Amino acid sequence: MKNVSLFDLLDYLPRTDCGTCVSGNCTEFARRLQSEEATLDECKRLFAGGYEEEIEELKDLLK
Ligand code: SF4
């Protein structure tokens, strides 16, 4: 488990609950990131453009 808060992770995710990742929603995805069951690249929405700063923040949080 990463020593990072779920809410900090969620802050930088798209929070659209688009449902395209296996987690189904952003809160569950943040939980899976925190417990190292998921990797950032599983959120396709994040890498579709417009979230470059958020990606860098998330990478820092997950170091
Ligand atoms: S793919 Fe990304 S934006 Fe969509 S539900 Fe999953 S974490 Fe949220």
Backbone and ligand atoms as CSV (ligand in chain L), in Angstrom:
chain,resi,resn,atom,element,x,y,z
A,1,MET,N,N,0.853,-1.210,0.000
A,1,MET,CA,C,0.000,0.000,0.000
A,1,MET,C,C,0.881,1.250,0.000
A,2,LYS,N,N,0.582,2.143,-0.933
A,2,LYS,CA,C,1.323,3.405,-0.999
A,2,LYS,C,C,0.914,4.317,0.163
A,3,ASN,N,N,1.891,5.075,0.650
A,3,ASN,CA,C,1.613,6.014,1.734
A,3,ASN,C,C,1.093,7.339,1.166
A,4,VAL,N,N,-0.031,7.248,0.498
A,4,VAL,CA,C,-0.640,8.426,-0.118
A,4,VAL,C,C,-2.151,8.329,0.101
A,5,SER,N,N,-2.771,9.485,0.300
A,5,SER,CA,C,-4.206,9.432,0.598
A,5,SER,C,C,-5.026,9.197,-0.665
A,6,LEU,N,N,-6.097,8.477,-0.468
A,6,LEU,CA,C,-7.041,8.198,-1.547
A,6,LEU,C,C,-7.551,9.506,-2.158
A,7,PHE,N,N,-7.797,10.473,-1.304
A,7,PHE,CA,C,-8.372,11.740,-1.774
A,7,PHE,C,C,-7.366,12.548,-2.585
A,8,ASP,N,N,-6.089,12.459,-2.228
A,8,ASP,CA,C,-5.062,13.137,-3.025
A,8,ASP,C,C,-4.991,12.531,-4.423
A,9,LEU,N,N,-5.062,11.219,-4.490
A,9,LEU,CA,C,-5.046,10.553,-5.797
A,9,LEU,C,C,-6.279,10.951,-6.601
A,10,LEU,N,N,-7.411,10.906,-5.960
A,10,LEU,CA,C,-8.675,11.218,-6.627
A,10,LEU,C,C,-8.702,12.649,-7.151
A,11,ASP,N,N,-8.053,13.545,-6.431
A,11,ASP,CA,C,-7.992,14.951,-6.833
A,11,ASP,C,C,-7.432,15.135,-8.236
A,12,TYR,N,N,-6.497,14.263,-8.613
A,12,TYR,CA,C,-5.827,14.417,-9.906
A,12,TYR,C,C,-6.378,13.510,-10.993
A,13,LEU,N,N,-7.315,12.656,-10.644
A,13,LEU,CA,C,-7.946,11.806,-11.659
A,13,LEU,C,C,-9.066,12.592,-12.342
A,14,PRO,N,N,-9.496,12.178,-13.528
A,14,PRO,CA,C,-10.544,12.931,-14.248
A,14,PRO,C,C,-11.866,13.039,-13.479
A,15,ARG,N,N,-12.146,12.075,-12.611
A,15,ARG,CA,C,-13.383,12.063,-11.805
A,15,ARG,C,C,-14.654,12.127,-12.682
A,16,THR,N,N,-14.573,11.491,-13.824
A,16,THR,CA,C,-15.753,11.442,-14.697
A,16,THR,C,C,-16.516,10.134,-14.522
A,17,ASP,N,N,-15.898,9.201,-13.787
A,17,ASP,CA,C,-16.500,7.875,-13.618
A,17,ASP,C,C,-16.954,7.309,-14.961
A,18,CYS,N,N,-16.065,7.410,-15.951
A,18,CYS,CA,C,-16.439,7.009,-17.313
A,18,CYS,C,C,-16.645,5.508,-17.457
A,19,GLY,N,N,-16.051,4.758,-16.530
A,19,GLY,CA,C,-16.285,3.313,-16.532
A,19,GLY,C,C,-15.466,2.506,-17.511
A,20,THR,N,N,-14.481,3.116,-18.163
A,20,THR,CA,C,-13.717,2.354,-19.155
A,20,THR,C,C,-12.530,1.589,-18.562
A,21,CYS,N,N,-12.164,1.889,-17.332
A,21,CYS,CA,C,-11.104,1.086,-16.702
A,21,CYS,C,C,-11.761,-0.092,-15.976
A,22,VAL,N,N,-10.956,-1.078,-15.608
A,22,VAL,CA,C,-11.543,-2.252,-14.944
A,22,VAL,C,C,-12.137,-1.908,-13.585
A,23,SER,N,N,-11.693,-0.780,-13.015
A,23,SER,CA,C,-12.214,-0.377,-11.707
A,23,SER,C,C,-13.651,0.114,-11.795
A,24,GLY,N,N,-14.057,0.619,-12.935
A,24,GLY,CA,C,-15.446,1.044,-13.135
A,24,GLY,C,C,-15.764,2.465,-12.740
A,25,ASN,N,N,-15.035,2.987,-11.769
A,25,ASN,CA,C,-15.221,4.392,-11.390
A,25,ASN,C,C,-13.908,4.916,-10.806
A,26,CYS,N,N,-13.814,6.235,-10.712
A,26,CYS,CA,C,-12.534,6.861,-10.337
A,26,CYS,C,C,-12.153,6.597,-8.879
A,27,THR,N,N,-13.124,6.535,-7.999
A,27,THR,CA,C,-12.814,6.293,-6.586
A,27,THR,C,C,-12.211,4.902,-6.404
A,28,GLU,N,N,-12.791,3.925,-7.064
A,28,GLU,CA,C,-12.266,2.561,-6.976
A,28,GLU,C,C,-10.890,2.490,-7.648
A,29,PHE,N,N,-10.720,3.203,-8.730
A,29,PHE,CA,C,-9.414,3.227,-9.392
A,29,PHE,C,C,-8.360,3.830,-8.463
A,30,ALA,N,N,-8.698,4.910,-7.778
A,30,ALA,CA,C,-7.759,5.524,-6.820
A,30,ALA,C,C,-7.401,4.529,-5.722
A,31,ARG,N,N,-8.392,3.788,-5.252
A,31,ARG,CA,C,-8.135,2.782,-4.218
A,31,ARG,C,C,-7.184,1.704,-4.744
A,32,ARG,N,N,-7.400,1.294,-5.982
A,32,ARG,CA,C,-6.528,0.267,-6.578
A,32,ARG,C,C,-5.121,0.795,-6.837
A,33,LEU,N,N,-5.025,2.073,-7.181
A,33,LEU,CA,C,-3.686,2.681,-7.335
A,33,LEU,C,C,-2.958,2.667,-5.992
A,34,GLN,N,N,-3.704,3.064,-4.965
A,34,GLN,CA,C,-3.143,3.147,-3.618
A,34,GLN,C,C,-2.643,1.780,-3.145
A,35,SER,N,N,-3.382,0.741,-3.463
A,35,SER,CA,C,-2.996,-0.600,-3.009
A,35,SER,C,C,-2.149,-1.334,-4.052
A,36,GLU,N,N,-1.745,-0.615,-5.080
A,36,GLU,CA,C,-0.849,-1.140,-6.124
A,36,GLU,C,C,-1.460,-2.315,-6.900
A,37,GLU,N,N,-2.773,-2.293,-7.008
A,37,GLU,CA,C,-3.467,-3.306,-7.816
A,37,GLU,C,C,-3.702,-2.794,-9.232
A,38,ALA,N,N,-3.471,-1.497,-9.449
A,38,ALA,CA,C,-3.676,-0.892,-10.767
A,38,ALA,C,C,-2.499,0.035,-11.072
A,39,THR,N,N,-2.308,0.279,-12.344
A,39,THR,CA,C,-1.283,1.243,-12.752
A,39,THR,C,C,-1.961,2.395,-13.494
A,40,LEU,N,N,-1.278,3.520,-13.448
A,40,LEU,CA,C,-1.838,4.765,-13.992
A,40,LEU,C,C,-2.313,4.630,-15.439
A,41,ASP,N,N,-1.584,3.885,-16.243
A,41,ASP,CA,C,-1.911,3.779,-17.670
A,41,ASP,C,C,-3.240,3.067,-17.932
A,42,GLU,N,N,-3.828,2.468,-16.911
A,42,GLU,CA,C,-5.131,1.822,-17.087
A,42,GLU,C,C,-6.257,2.847,-17.214
A,43,CYS,N,N,-5.996,4.085,-16.793
A,43,CYS,CA,C,-6.984,5.150,-16.995
A,43,CYS,C,C,-6.723,5.785,-18.358
A,44,LYS,N,N,-7.445,5.302,-19.349
A,44,LYS,CA,C,-7.237,5.776,-20.732
A,44,LYS,C,C,-7.646,7.244,-20.875
A,45,ARG,N,N,-8.622,7.623,-20.112
A,45,ARG,CA,C,-9.114,9.008,-20.161
A,45,ARG,C,C,-7.992,9.997,-19.806
A,46,LEU,N,N,-7.208,9.613,-18.813
A,46,LEU,CA,C,-6.110,10.456,-18.335
A,46,LEU,C,C,-5.086,10.720,-19.445
A,47,PHE,N,N,-4.891,9.724,-20.305
A,47,PHE,CA,C,-3.867,9.825,-21.347
A,47,PHE,C,C,-4.452,10.232,-22.702
A,48,ALA,N,N,-5.713,10.627,-22.716
A,48,ALA,CA,C,-6.355,11.028,-23.969
A,48,ALA,C,C,-6.073,12.490,-24.316
A,49,GLY,N,N,-5.344,13.174,-23.412
A,49,GLY,CA,C,-4.997,14.571,-23.679
A,49,GLY,C,C,-5.635,15.520,-22.700
A,50,GLY,N,N,-4.892,16.547,-22.332
A,50,GLY,CA,C,-5.432,17.579,-21.443
A,50,GLY,C,C,-5.160,17.355,-19.965
A,51,TYR,N,N,-4.508,16.263,-19.632
A,51,TYR,CA,C,-4.261,15.954,-18.214
A,51,TYR,C,C,-2.769,15.811,-17.910
A,52,GLU,N,N,-1.936,16.519,-18.686
A,52,GLU,CA,C,-0.487,16.352,-18.545
A,52,GLU,C,C,0.006,16.697,-17.134
A,53,GLU,N,N,-0.468,17.797,-16.583
A,53,GLU,CA,C,-0.028,18.192,-15.234
A,53,GLU,C,C,-0.500,17.188,-14.189
A,54,GLU,N,N,-1.727,16.722,-14.344
A,54,GLU,CA,C,-2.283,15.748,-13.390
A,54,GLU,C,C,-1.482,14.449,-13.439
A,55,ILE,N,N,-1.084,14.044,-14.630
A,55,ILE,CA,C,-0.287,12.811,-14.763
A,55,ILE,C,C,1.024,12.954,-13.990
A,56,GLU,N,N,1.661,14.101,-14.136
A,56,GLU,CA,C,2.932,14.315,-13.419
A,56,GLU,C,C,2.719,14.308,-11.907
A,57,GLU,N,N,1.653,14.946,-11.446
A,57,GLU,CA,C,1.348,14.947,-10.001
A,57,GLU,C,C,1.085,13.526,-9.507
A,58,LEU,N,N,0.329,12.773,-10.272
A,58,LEU,CA,C,0.021,11.391,-9.868
A,58,LEU,C,C,1.283,10.540,-9.835
A,59,LYS,N,N,2.137,10.725,-10.823
A,59,LYS,CA,C,3.410,9.964,-10.826
A,59,LYS,C,C,4.227,10.290,-9.592
A,60,ASP,N,N,4.267,11.561,-9.215
A,60,ASP,CA,C,4.991,11.960,-8.008
A,60,ASP,C,C,4.398,11.315,-6.761
A,61,LEU,N,N,3.063,11.345,-6.662
A,61,LEU,CA,C,2.387,10.756,-5.509
A,61,LEU,C,C,2.633,9.252,-5.393
A,62,LEU,N,N,2.769,8.610,-6.544
A,62,LEU,CA,C,2.880,7.145,-6.549
A,62,LEU,C,C,4.316,6.639,-6.540
A,63,LYS,N,N,5.263,7.536,-6.424
A,63,LYS,CA,C,6.690,7.134,-6.400
A,63,LYS,C,C,6.987,6.217,-5.241
L,1,SF4,S1,S,-10.844,5.233,-16.838
L,1,SF4,FE1,FE,-10.120,6.924,-15.544
L,1,SF4,S2,S,-11.755,8.469,-15.695
L,1,SF4,FE2,FE,-12.623,6.524,-16.347
L,1,SF4,S3,S,-13.533,5.607,-14.478
L,1,SF4,FE3,FE,-11.455,4.799,-14.701
L,1,SF4,S4,S,-10.207,6.184,-13.432
L,1,SF4,FE4,FE,-12.130,7.238,-13.850
